[in-house]
C-alpha cells in the first residue's frame, strides 16, 4: 500500500476542511470555534484516509485474485 499517498491525501483533506470550517464557525461567534473546526477537519481527514485505505486494499486483493487465476 502507498502509505505516503494515504497520509498526503488525509493531510490535504484536513487542511481543506479546516480552512472552510474555521471561518464558518467564527462568523456565528461560537465558543471554541477553532477547536470545533479542527475536530471537524480531523474527522473529515479520517474518513478520507479510511476511504483511500479501503480503495488501496481492494486494488491489492483484486491483483492477488487475478494472480491466482
QUIKARA-V808374 format. One record per helix or strand. SS is the DSSP state (hx for helix, st for strand). FROM is the first residue (numbers start at 1). TO is the last residue. If there is no record, write none. Layout:
ss: (SS:SS)
from: (FROM:FROM)
to: (TO:TO)
This chain:
ss: (hx:hx)
from: (3:33)
to: (27:68)
